[in-house]
Amino acid sequence: MQSILGHGRTCKDFNNLFVIELYHLLMHCNLQDIANICYEDRIDGKFFANVDVQDLLHDQPFSVSNIQILKFKRLQDGWRPYVSS
């Protein structure tokens, strides 16, 4: 678990996430709505490769805000929030 939350990740790392790993990463980043849909519909990181995330996340069943889309895109690129433990 720690490895998916660590910094220095790449888009390839994101695409290789299993459903449960993606769920935990999204929950950690306070993207519960997206996390729950991905878990329920068995969507893994590879599902989001080569798709327009902006359009996908604006539509049903996601329908999330622009800040949530930005956070998701940043996660794909390897960004992880610094959260003190």
Secondary structure as GFF3:
##gff-version 3
##sequence-region A 1 85
A	DSSP	alpha_helix	2	5	.	.	.	ID=ss1
A	DSSP	alpha_helix	11	15	.	.	.	ID=ss2
A	DSSP	alpha_helix	19	28	.	.	.	ID=ss3
A	DSSP	alpha_helix	32	40	.	.	.	ID=ss4
A	DSSP	three_ten_helix	45	48	.	.	.	ID=ss5
A	DSSP	alpha_helix	53	58	.	.	.	ID=ss6
A	DSSP	alpha_helix	66	76	.	.	.	ID=ss7
###
